[in-house]
Amino acid sequence: MTEVDDDHGRQPPRRRVPGPARPARPARPGSGRRPGPGARPARHPGPPRPLRLGSPRPRLRLIGLALTLVLIAFVVRLFQVQAVDAGTYASRAEQNRYVVHTLSAERGGITDRNGVSLATTVDAYDITADPTMFTREQLGVGDGPEQAAALLAPILGADQEDLVGELRPKNKELRYVRLARSRTPQVWNQIKDLRTALATKAKSDRSTVNVLAGVFADPSSKRVYPGGTLAAGVLGWVNAEGEGGGGLERKLDATLAGEDGKIRYAQSGGLRVPTVGSTETPAVPGSDVELTLDRDIQWAAQHAISEQVEKSEADGGYVVVQDTRTGEILAMANSPGFDPGDLAHADPDALGNPALQDAYEPGSTAKVMSMAAVLEENAATPTTHVTVPNRLHRGDRLFKDDVDHPTWYLTLNGVLAKSSNIGTILATGELGKTQRETNRVLYSYLRKFGLGSHTGLGFPGETKGILAPPDQWSTSQQYTIPFGQGVSINAMQAASVYSTIANGGVRIEPTLVRGTKGPDGRFTPASEPEKSRVISERTAKTLARMLESVVDDEEGTGTRARIPGYRVAGKTGTANRVDPATGKYKGYTSSFAGFAPADQPRVTVYCAIQNATKGSYFGGQICGPIYKQVMEFALKTLQVPPTGADPANIPVTFKP
């Protein structure tokens, strides 16, 4: 039935939803009913259409295709990671996980001949860092290096900008930098406590960043010199890299240093992972070195020369003490000195070992070599008469002695005792028939005594002095070299000359090292020094008696070097000094050399002072007392008794 709209504004009735169609009833036959005019024809709906659902197959096919593509991408990527680029990713992972640190070898110690420590190594820490742990990605802040540097600089005593540069290197993959070397355990504990405090605070306060999480410490060592300035010129020092920077520390660096090791371990968050295995190559400690020095004698020598240099307001000075029988150096002292453990406050001009590195004209202490040549060549004897005028003209110069005097009538022994330049020129003039031959003979002896050559110590920076070949000697040098001017030596060479005479004319190369003790505790003695005969034993003994006159005779120049109870042989020296700054003569080199006991020599002592400006500058006056002080101490330390023999009284003068 069809509803008709209400044309009078009434609310239309709710629309009905038609139900399922009913089948039309067939007209009864014979009813005679026909539709009226205007009536709609009756509807005859067909059978109902069934509800059709969409097919799921296209959607499933699309989803399956997408999953297949994703799985294919995963498989391809997995193949790339585990097969194609496996090595690259493995190395990256290993790099990020594993850290390799150097294990510093413990440096060997240095002791004196009695085992007393002169240089040793104590525990310390190298402060290190992993720069990748200071990046924005790791810390969440961009100024991590600046914050860390501000905290570390006052503790390490380092420049803050330098630390920032280390913590933010140009190489982004750098995992290890050393911020400071050889810091004490107290310094590392201070950093560690600060790092722990920051970590604790960061857990409770998210605004706090532990900027020290990437700071670590490697066990290291620090070089310590118990004696301070004692024997510093001999010992040298160790530089910031832990390597020998001077002296024996440098010369014997390979022996002392040992071999560094390595350790490789896993880390996470800057901390070592204990459950993951590590590989380690142990460090091999360096060997200990035993020197020939005697600490007590070294102290006595250093104390004596330092006091005199200060008293004389001199530029510097040196003392060398040597065992005449073995060539071993018992002391080698310099003034001014330095503390090898505090180089930051050391005078750069005082670094080094002037006793081996300074070349200077020795003066009259060199006359003993001229006398040795005269005696060995049988050109004269100790009692040969030598008439010494007030002036002597030779070549292009007029020569004189250090004091004006009337004509002296001296024996050859007296020429040495009174240290006459003129007498020495006259005596050496007998070495050859011509001056050229004289020069050649004298040169050969100077060379045999060790002049113009290195001493054999192999010390860094050692000078061999200056000794020109005889055909290059100037007119004046022909006459000045016999009394020690126009030729240059170092203090060790000068001491060796007197030790050669004391040892019966046999020169023994000086030595500073007695031996080494390896990590296994086995002591290996140093090789035997080379020996060479310079003059005969007869000549050496004659010279020893002549040198006694310098000290024992009242007319000698070395009376202030006398030691009660001992026979002392020695020689004074006062030479014009070449100023290193200008290359011209300025001031004097004052010296004294000798050995004792004179008849049974055991110890040689040589002293020199450069450019004394206050008080006397004569060698016998300012170096003679040093010789006495050091020699007395050495004889007592080594328990050398007096011989009790009477001195040889060789005449100094003669009556014309």
Solvent accessible surface area in square Angstrom, and as a share of the most:
residue,aa,sasa,rsa
1,M,244,1.09
2,T,96,0.56
3,E,96,0.43
4,V,131,0.75
5,D,112,0.58
6,D,30,0.16
7,D,130,0.67
8,H,162,0.72
9,G,72,0.69
10,R,168,0.61
11,Q,164,0.73
12,P,87,0.55
13,P,81,0.51
14,R,221,0.81
15,R,223,0.81
16,R,199,0.73
17,V,135,0.78
18,P,116,0.73
19,G,55,0.53
20,P,131,0.83
21,A,72,0.56
22,R,214,0.78
23,P,124,0.78
24,A,71,0.55
25,R,222,0.81
26,P,120,0.75
27,A,89,0.69
28,R,187,0.68
29,P,134,0.85
30,G,84,0.81
31,S,52,0.34
32,G,68,0.65
33,R,211,0.77
34,R,216,0.79
35,P,118,0.74
36,G,42,0.40
37,P,146,0.92
38,G,88,0.85
39,A,61,0.48
40,R,186,0.68
41,P,122,0.77
42,A,78,0.61
43,R,212,0.78
44,H,143,0.64
45,P,85,0.53
46,G,58,0.56
47,P,125,0.78
48,P,129,0.81
49,R,233,0.85
50,P,116,0.73
51,L,167,0.83
52,R,218,0.79
53,L,162,0.81
54,G,73,0.70
55,S,71,0.46
56,P,83,0.52
57,R,162,0.59
58,P,80,0.50
59,R,186,0.68
60,L,115,0.57
61,R,168,0.61
62,L,124,0.62
63,I,100,0.51
64,G,32,0.31
65,L,105,0.52
66,A,51,0.40
67,L,107,0.53
68,T,64,0.37
69,L,107,0.53
70,V,74,0.43
71,L,113,0.56
72,I,93,0.47
73,A,62,0.48
74,F,136,0.56
75,V,96,0.55
76,V,91,0.52
77,R,116,0.42
78,L,98,0.49
79,F,126,0.52
80,Q,64,0.29
81,V,48,0.28
82,Q,126,0.56
83,A,54,0.42
84,V,97,0.56
85,D,39,0.20
86,A,37,0.29
87,G,54,0.52
88,T,67,0.39
89,Y,76,0.29
90,A,61,0.47
91,S,64,0.41
92,R,136,0.50
93,A,59,0.46
94,E,78,0.35
95,Q,74,0.33
96,N,100,0.52
97,R,110,0.40
98,Y,48,0.18
99,V,14,0.08
100,V,77,0.44
101,H,17,0.07
102,T,52,0.30
103,L,42,0.21
104,S,49,0.31
105,A,11,0.08
106,E,100,0.45
107,R,20,0.07
108,G,3,0.03
109,G,14,0.14
110,I,0,0.00
111,T,30,0.17
112,D,1,0.01
113,R,45,0.16
114,N,105,0.54
115,G,47,0.45
116,V,49,0.28
117,S,45,0.29
118,L,6,0.03
119,A,1,0.01
120,T,45,0.26
121,T,23,0.13
122,V,64,0.37
123,D,117,0.61
124,A,2,0.02
125,Y,61,0.23
126,D,5,0.03
127,I,0,0.00
128,T,1,0.00
129,A,1,0.01
130,D,5,0.03
131,P,6,0.04
132,T,35,0.20
133,M,23,0.10
134,F,4,0.02
135,T,55,0.32
136,R,153,0.56
137,E,151,0.68
138,Q,119,0.53
139,L,27,0.13
140,G,57,0.55
141,V,39,0.22
142,G,31,0.30
143,D,64,0.33
144,G,0,0.00
145,P,3,0.02
146,E,62,0.28
147,Q,70,0.31
148,A,0,0.00
149,A,0,0.00
150,A,49,0.38
151,L,62,0.31
152,L,0,0.00
153,A,11,0.09
154,P,103,0.65
155,I,30,0.15
156,L,7,0.04
157,G,70,0.67
158,A,33,0.26
159,D,79,0.41
160,Q,78,0.35
161,E,127,0.57
162,D,93,0.48
163,L,4,0.02
164,V,19,0.11
165,G,46,0.44
166,E,71,0.32
167,L,2,0.01
168,R,103,0.38
169,P,24,0.15
170,K,200,0.85
171,N,86,0.44
172,K,156,0.66
173,E,119,0.53
174,L,62,0.31
175,R,42,0.16
176,Y,56,0.21
177,V,13,0.07
178,R,74,0.27
179,L,20,0.10
180,A,9,0.07
181,R,68,0.25
182,S,33,0.21
183,R,72,0.26
184,T,54,0.31
185,P,48,0.30
186,Q,128,0.57
187,V,28,0.16
188,W,25,0.09
189,N,68,0.35
190,Q,101,0.45
191,I,0,0.00
192,K,76,0.32
193,D,92,0.48
194,L,55,0.27
195,R,41,0.15
196,T,77,0.45
197,A,58,0.45
198,L,31,0.15
199,A,33,0.25
200,T,87,0.51
201,K,112,0.48
202,A,29,0.23
203,K,180,0.76
204,S,100,0.65
205,D,53,0.28
206,R,234,0.85
207,S,95,0.61
208,T,26,0.15
209,V,36,0.21
210,N,25,0.13
211,V,4,0.02
212,L,0,0.00
213,A,30,0.23
214,G,1,0.01
215,V,0,0.00
216,F,36,0.15
217,A,22,0.17
218,D,11,0.06
219,P,94,0.59
220,S,22,0.14
221,S,28,0.18
222,K,79,0.34
223,R,28,0.10
224,V,51,0.29
225,Y,16,0.06
226,P,82,0.51
227,G,40,0.39
228,G,21,0.20
229,T,63,0.37
230,L,16,0.08
231,A,3,0.02
232,A,3,0.02
233,G,10,0.09
234,V,0,0.00
235,L,2,0.01
236,G,1,0.01
237,W,44,0.15
238,V,27,0.16
239,N,57,0.29
240,A,80,0.62
241,E,98,0.44
242,G,43,0.41
243,E,93,0.42
244,G,12,0.11
245,G,22,0.21
246,G,6,0.06
247,G,8,0.08
248,L,1,0.01
249,E,0,0.00
250,R,139,0.51
251,K,86,0.36
252,L,29,0.14
253,D,35,0.18
254,A,97,0.75
255,T,50,0.29
256,L,0,0.00
257,A,32,0.25
258,G,27,0.26
259,E,117,0.52
260,D,91,0.47
261,G,1,0.01
262,K,121,0.51
263,I,20,0.10
264,R,71,0.26
265,Y,31,0.12
266,A,0,0.00
267,Q,20,0.09
268,S,75,0.48
269,G,67,0.64
270,G,7,0.06
271,L,117,0.58
272,R,122,0.45
273,V,34,0.19
274,P,122,0.77
275,T,124,0.72
276,V,36,0.21
277,G,64,0.62
278,S,49,0.32
279,T,84,0.49
280,E,102,0.46
281,T,86,0.50
282,P,95,0.60
283,A,30,0.24
284,V,71,0.41
285,P,61,0.38
286,G,9,0.09
287,S,21,0.13
288,D,60,0.31
289,V,1,0.01
290,E,40,0.18
291,L,0,0.00
292,T,0,0.00
293,L,1,0.00
294,D,7,0.03
295,R,100,0.37
296,D,62,0.32
297,I,0,0.00
298,Q,2,0.01
299,W,138,0.49
300,A,6,0.04
301,A,0,0.00
302,Q,23,0.10
303,H,73,0.33
304,A,3,0.03
305,I,0,0.00
306,S,43,0.28
307,E,93,0.42
308,Q,26,0.12
309,V,13,0.08
310,E,138,0.62
311,K,146,0.62
312,S,2,0.01
313,E,100,0.45
314,A,17,0.13
315,D,78,0.40
316,G,9,0.08
317,G,1,0.01
318,Y,3,0.01
319,V,0,0.00
320,V,0,0.00
321,V,0,0.00
322,Q,1,0.00
323,D,7,0.03
324,T,3,0.02
325,R,133,0.48
326,T,56,0.32
327,G,2,0.02
328,E,28,0.13
329,I,0,0.00
330,L,1,0.01
331,A,0,0.00
332,M,1,0.01
333,A,1,0.01
334,N,13,0.07
335,S,11,0.07
336,P,73,0.46
337,G,38,0.36
338,F,8,0.03
339,D,51,0.26
340,P,7,0.05
341,G,49,0.47
342,D,59,0.30
343,L,59,0.29
344,A,96,0.75
345,H,155,0.69
346,A,22,0.17
347,D,78,0.41
348,P,105,0.66
349,D,134,0.70
350,A,7,0.05
351,L,58,0.29
352,G,16,0.15
353,N,0,0.00
354,P,30,0.19
355,A,0,0.00
356,L,0,0.00
357,Q,61,0.27
358,D,54,0.28
359,A,50,0.38
360,Y,17,0.06
361,E,17,0.08
362,P,1,0.00
363,G,3,0.02
364,S,12,0.08
365,T,4,0.03
366,A,6,0.05
367,K,0,0.00
368,V,0,0.00
369,M,4,0.02
370,S,2,0.01
371,M,0,0.00
372,A,0,0.00
373,A,0,0.00
374,V,0,0.00
375,L,10,0.05
376,E,48,0.22
377,E,81,0.36
378,N,116,0.60
379,A,32,0.25
380,A,16,0.13
381,T,73,0.43
382,P,24,0.15
383,T,69,0.40
384,T,49,0.28
385,H,113,0.50
386,V,15,0.08
387,T,69,0.40
388,V,0,0.00
389,P,40,0.25
390,N,49,0.25
391,R,87,0.32
392,L,18,0.09
393,H,119,0.53
394,R,82,0.30
395,G,40,0.38
396,D,102,0.53
397,R,112,0.41
398,L,106,0.52
399,F,6,0.02
400,K,112,0.48
401,D,5,0.02
402,D,90,0.47
403,V,76,0.44
404,D,106,0.55
405,H,13,0.06
406,P,107,0.67
407,T,57,0.33
408,W,43,0.15
409,Y,78,0.30
410,L,1,0.01
411,T,3,0.01
412,L,0,0.00
413,N,0,0.00
414,G,0,0.00
415,V,0,0.00
416,L,0,0.00
417,A,0,0.00
418,K,35,0.15
419,S,12,0.08
420,S,0,0.00
421,N,27,0.14
422,I,0,0.00
423,G,0,0.00
424,T,0,0.00
425,I,7,0.04
426,L,47,0.23
427,A,6,0.05
428,T,3,0.02
429,G,35,0.34
430,E,116,0.52
431,L,15,0.08
432,G,16,0.16
433,K,195,0.83
434,T,79,0.46
435,Q,55,0.24
436,R,202,0.74
437,E,60,0.27
438,T,4,0.03
439,N,7,0.04
440,R,136,0.50
441,V,14,0.08
442,L,2,0.01
443,Y,47,0.18
444,S,45,0.29
445,Y,9,0.03
446,L,6,0.03
447,R,98,0.36
448,K,90,0.38
449,F,1,0.01
450,G,8,0.08
451,L,1,0.00
452,G,12,0.12
453,S,35,0.23
454,H,104,0.46
455,T,2,0.01
456,G,41,0.39
457,L,14,0.07
458,G,50,0.48
459,F,10,0.04
460,P,27,0.17
461,G,59,0.56
462,E,17,0.08
463,T,31,0.18
464,K,100,0.43
465,G,11,0.11
466,I,114,0.58
467,L,22,0.11
468,A,28,0.22
469,P,55,0.34
470,P,31,0.19
471,D,126,0.65
472,Q,122,0.54
473,W,19,0.07
474,S,55,0.35
475,T,63,0.37
476,S,26,0.17
477,Q,44,0.20
478,Q,36,0.16
479,Y,26,0.10
480,T,7,0.04
481,I,5,0.03
482,P,4,0.03
483,F,17,0.07
484,G,0,0.00
485,Q,21,0.09
486,G,26,0.25
487,V,3,0.01
488,S,14,0.09
489,I,4,0.02
490,N,0,0.00
491,A,0,0.00
492,M,0,0.00
493,Q,4,0.02
494,A,4,0.03
495,A,0,0.00
496,S,2,0.01
497,V,3,0.02
498,Y,2,0.01
499,S,9,0.06
500,T,1,0.00
501,I,3,0.02
502,A,12,0.09
503,N,41,0.21
504,G,17,0.16
505,G,0,0.00
506,V,30,0.17
507,R,26,0.09
508,I,13,0.07
509,E,43,0.19
510,P,2,0.01
511,T,29,0.17
512,L,7,0.03
513,V,29,0.17
514,R,86,0.31
515,G,1,0.01
516,T,37,0.22
517,K,91,0.39
518,G,20,0.19
519,P,84,0.53
520,D,108,0.56
521,G,45,0.43
522,R,173,0.63
523,F,84,0.35
524,T,79,0.46
525,P,92,0.58
526,A,46,0.35
527,S,101,0.65
528,E,148,0.66
529,P,30,0.19
530,E,123,0.55
531,K,129,0.55
532,S,57,0.37
533,R,134,0.49
534,V,7,0.04
535,I,2,0.01
536,S,35,0.23
537,E,89,0.40
538,R,149,0.55
539,T,1,0.01
540,A,1,0.01
541,K,112,0.47
542,T,13,0.07
543,L,0,0.00
544,A,10,0.08
545,R,92,0.33
546,M,0,0.00
547,L,0,0.00
548,E,4,0.02
549,S,7,0.04
550,V,0,0.00
551,V,3,0.02
552,D,63,0.33
553,D,43,0.22
554,E,135,0.61
555,E,82,0.37
556,G,11,0.11
557,T,53,0.31
558,G,1,0.01
559,T,42,0.25
560,R,122,0.45
561,A,0,0.00
562,R,83,0.30
563,I,8,0.04
564,P,108,0.68
565,G,59,0.57
566,Y,45,0.17
567,R,34,0.12
568,V,8,0.05
569,A,0,0.00
570,G,0,0.00
571,K,0,0.00
572,T,8,0.05
573,G,1,0.01
574,T,42,0.24
575,A,1,0.01
576,N,69,0.36
577,R,23,0.08
578,V,61,0.35
579,D,19,0.10
580,P,111,0.70
581,A,95,0.73
582,T,86,0.50
583,G,53,0.51
584,K,149,0.63
585,Y,123,0.47
586,K,124,0.53
587,G,28,0.27
588,Y,74,0.28
589,T,0,0.00
590,S,0,0.00
591,S,0,0.00
592,F,0,0.00
593,A,0,0.00
594,G,0,0.00
595,F,0,0.00
596,A,0,0.00
597,P,1,0.01
598,A,4,0.03
599,D,51,0.26
600,Q,122,0.54
601,P,30,0.19
602,R,50,0.18
603,V,0,0.00
604,T,0,0.00
605,V,0,0.00
606,Y,0,0.00
607,C,0,0.00
608,A,0,0.00
609,I,0,0.00
610,Q,15,0.07
611,N,20,0.10
612,A,14,0.11
613,T,89,0.52
614,K,118,0.50
615,G,71,0.68
616,S,44,0.28
617,Y,71,0.27
618,F,76,0.32
619,G,0,0.00
620,G,6,0.05
621,Q,77,0.34
622,I,11,0.06
623,C,0,0.00
624,G,0,0.00
625,P,38,0.24
626,I,5,0.02
627,Y,0,0.00
628,K,67,0.28
629,Q,81,0.36
630,V,0,0.00
631,M,0,0.00
632,E,49,0.22
633,F,72,0.30
634,A,0,0.00
635,L,1,0.01
636,K,153,0.65
637,T,49,0.28
638,L,38,0.19
639,Q,156,0.69
640,V,15,0.09
641,P,93,0.59
642,P,66,0.42
643,T,45,0.26
644,G,70,0.67
645,A,49,0.38
646,D,122,0.63
647,P,47,0.29
648,A,28,0.22
649,N,129,0.66
650,I,25,0.13
651,P,70,0.44
652,V,9,0.05
653,T,60,0.35
654,F,33,0.14
655,K,188,0.79
656,P,123,0.77
